[in-house]
C-alpha cells in the first residue's frame, strides 16, 4: 500500500501559523506534504489572496498523517 504525498511550492497558512521566535513560525497541515528546504517560497494566508511574503523552510516533520512545518519569514509584503 502506498503513502499519499503532496508536493508543495507555496505555504498557505489559513491563519493557523504559530510564532516560535521573531521570524520563525510553525504550521501543522493535514496529510503528508513535502516542501523545498532552504529555498525561498511564497507565503499566503489563503490560496486566492496575494502573497504575504517569502519564507525559507527550515524543517519538515511527518507524524500520524500530519505535516509540521517550521519556516523562517525572510521578507514581508504586507503588514498585519
C-alpha atoms as an extended CHARMM CRD file, in Angstrom:
* protein
*
        80  EXT
         1         1  UNK       CA              0.0000000000        0.0000000000        0.0000000000  PROA      1               0.0000000000
         2         2  UNK       CA              1.3460000000        3.4290000000       -0.9530000000  PROA      2               0.0000000000
         3         3  UNK       CA              1.6060000000        6.5660000000        1.1260000000  PROA      3               0.0000000000
         4         4  UNK       CA             -0.2100000000        9.6690000000       -0.2070000000  PROA      4               0.0000000000
         5         5  UNK       CA              2.2450000000       12.5450000000       -0.5820000000  PROA      5               0.0000000000
         6         6  UNK       CA              1.6470000000       16.1080000000       -1.7380000000  PROA      6               0.0000000000
         7         7  UNK       CA              4.4990000000       18.2710000000       -3.0410000000  PROA      7               0.0000000000
         8         8  UNK       CA              4.0830000000       21.9980000000       -2.2940000000  PROA      8               0.0000000000
         9         9  UNK       CA              5.9660000000       25.0610000000       -3.5290000000  PROA      9               0.0000000000
        10        10  UNK       CA              3.7630000000       27.5250000000       -1.6430000000  PROA      10              0.0000000000
        11        11  UNK       CA              2.9190000000       27.8590000000        2.0660000000  PROA      11              0.0000000000
        12        12  UNK       CA             -0.7880000000       28.5320000000        2.6950000000  PROA      12              0.0000000000
        13        13  UNK       CA             -1.2970000000       29.3350000000        6.3880000000  PROA      13              0.0000000000
        14        14  UNK       CA             -5.0730000000       29.9430000000        6.6850000000  PROA      14              0.0000000000
        15        15  UNK       CA             -4.1260000000       31.9140000000        9.8110000000  PROA      15              0.0000000000
        16        16  UNK       CA             -3.0190000000       28.7770000000       11.7220000000  PROA      16              0.0000000000
        17        17  UNK       CA              0.7050000000       29.5640000000       11.9420000000  PROA      17              0.0000000000
        18        18  UNK       CA              2.3030000000       29.7830000000       15.3850000000  PROA      18              0.0000000000
        19        19  UNK       CA              5.1590000000       32.1980000000       16.0980000000  PROA      19              0.0000000000
        20        20  UNK       CA              8.1580000000       30.4740000000       17.7460000000  PROA      20              0.0000000000
        21        21  UNK       CA             10.6110000000       33.3730000000       17.6350000000  PROA      21              0.0000000000
        22        22  UNK       CA             10.7090000000       36.7600000000       15.9300000000  PROA      22              0.0000000000
        23        23  UNK       CA             10.7030000000       35.4730000000       12.3200000000  PROA      23              0.0000000000
        24        24  UNK       CA             10.3600000000       31.7160000000       12.9560000000  PROA      24              0.0000000000
        25        25  UNK       CA              6.9550000000       30.0450000000       12.6280000000  PROA      25              0.0000000000
        26        26  UNK       CA              5.4440000000       26.5470000000       12.7830000000  PROA      26              0.0000000000
        27        27  UNK       CA              2.4150000000       25.3240000000       10.8930000000  PROA      27              0.0000000000
        28        28  UNK       CA              0.6430000000       21.9650000000       11.0980000000  PROA      28              0.0000000000
        29        29  UNK       CA             -1.1440000000       20.6880000000        7.9840000000  PROA      29              0.0000000000
        30        30  UNK       CA             -3.2240000000       17.5410000000        7.4200000000  PROA      30              0.0000000000
        31        31  UNK       CA             -1.6490000000       14.8200000000        5.3010000000  PROA      31              0.0000000000
        32        32  UNK       CA              1.9370000000       14.2300000000        4.2540000000  PROA      32              0.0000000000
        33        33  UNK       CA              3.4210000000       17.2200000000        2.4230000000  PROA      33              0.0000000000
        34        34  UNK       CA              6.8750000000       17.8550000000        1.0450000000  PROA      34              0.0000000000
        35        35  UNK       CA              8.3430000000       21.3790000000        0.7590000000  PROA      35              0.0000000000
        36        36  UNK       CA             11.6760000000       22.5580000000       -0.6780000000  PROA      36              0.0000000000
        37        37  UNK       CA             14.1070000000       23.2600000000        2.1660000000  PROA      37              0.0000000000
        38        38  UNK       CA             16.2420000000       26.4390000000        2.2970000000  PROA      38              0.0000000000
        39        39  UNK       CA             14.7740000000       27.7460000000       -0.9820000000  PROA      39              0.0000000000
        40        40  UNK       CA             12.6640000000       30.9420000000       -0.9010000000  PROA      40              0.0000000000
        41        41  UNK       CA              8.9490000000       30.1980000000       -1.3920000000  PROA      41              0.0000000000
        42        42  UNK       CA              5.8110000000       32.3380000000       -1.1940000000  PROA      42              0.0000000000
        43        43  UNK       CA              3.6440000000       32.5460000000        1.9250000000  PROA      43              0.0000000000
        44        44  UNK       CA             -0.0700000000       33.2750000000        1.5790000000  PROA      44              0.0000000000
        45        45  UNK       CA             -2.9330000000       33.4020000000        4.0520000000  PROA      45              0.0000000000
        46        46  UNK       CA             -5.2720000000       31.6910000000        1.5250000000  PROA      46              0.0000000000
        47        47  UNK       CA             -4.6520000000       30.2350000000       -1.8930000000  PROA      47              0.0000000000
        48        48  UNK       CA             -6.6270000000       33.0470000000       -3.5740000000  PROA      48              0.0000000000
        49        49  UNK       CA             -5.0730000000       36.0610000000       -1.7820000000  PROA      49              0.0000000000
        50        50  UNK       CA             -1.9080000000       37.9690000000       -2.6510000000  PROA      50              0.0000000000
        51        51  UNK       CA              1.4730000000       36.8910000000       -1.3410000000  PROA      51              0.0000000000
        52        52  UNK       CA              2.1470000000       37.8380000000        2.3090000000  PROA      52              0.0000000000
        53        53  UNK       CA              5.8910000000       37.3660000000        1.9700000000  PROA      53              0.0000000000
        54        54  UNK       CA              8.7150000000       34.9290000000        1.3470000000  PROA      54              0.0000000000
        55        55  UNK       CA              9.9670000000       32.1730000000        3.6480000000  PROA      55              0.0000000000
        56        56  UNK       CA             12.7190000000       29.5880000000        3.9400000000  PROA      56              0.0000000000
        57        57  UNK       CA             11.5380000000       26.1730000000        5.1230000000  PROA      57              0.0000000000
        58        58  UNK       CA             13.8580000000       25.0010000000        7.9070000000  PROA      58              0.0000000000
        59        59  UNK       CA             12.2740000000       21.6810000000        8.9240000000  PROA      59              0.0000000000
        60        60  UNK       CA              9.5190000000       19.3020000000        7.7600000000  PROA      60              0.0000000000
        61        61  UNK       CA              8.2450000000       16.6220000000       10.1760000000  PROA      61              0.0000000000
        62        62  UNK       CA              5.7310000000       13.8600000000        9.3650000000  PROA      62              0.0000000000
        63        63  UNK       CA              3.7860000000       12.0480000000       12.0500000000  PROA      63              0.0000000000
        64        64  UNK       CA              0.3100000000       10.4650000000       12.2920000000  PROA      64              0.0000000000
        65        65  UNK       CA             -0.8570000000       11.7380000000        8.8790000000  PROA      65              0.0000000000
        66        66  UNK       CA              0.1740000000       15.3290000000        9.7110000000  PROA      66              0.0000000000
        67        67  UNK       CA              2.9760000000       17.5610000000        8.4920000000  PROA      67              0.0000000000
        68        68  UNK       CA              4.6240000000       20.0260000000       10.8700000000  PROA      68              0.0000000000
        69        69  UNK       CA              6.4280000000       22.7590000000        9.0010000000  PROA      69              0.0000000000
        70        70  UNK       CA              8.9740000000       25.1340000000       10.5370000000  PROA      70              0.0000000000
        71        71  UNK       CA              9.8040000000       28.1620000000        8.4050000000  PROA      71              0.0000000000
        72        72  UNK       CA             11.6160000000       31.4880000000        8.6840000000  PROA      72              0.0000000000
        73        73  UNK       CA              9.9250000000       34.5460000000        7.2100000000  PROA      73              0.0000000000
        74        74  UNK       CA             12.6240000000       36.4140000000        5.2550000000  PROA      74              0.0000000000
        75        75  UNK       CA             10.5000000000       39.1570000000        3.6930000000  PROA      75              0.0000000000
        76        76  UNK       CA              7.0610000000       40.5970000000        4.4020000000  PROA      76              0.0000000000
        77        77  UNK       CA              4.9160000000       42.1550000000        1.6620000000  PROA      77              0.0000000000
        78        78  UNK       CA              2.0560000000       43.4020000000        3.8610000000  PROA      78              0.0000000000
        79        79  UNK       CA              1.5730000000       44.3210000000        7.4930000000  PROA      79              0.0000000000
        80        80  UNK       CA             -0.8290000000       42.5100000000        9.8210000000  PROA      80              0.0000000000
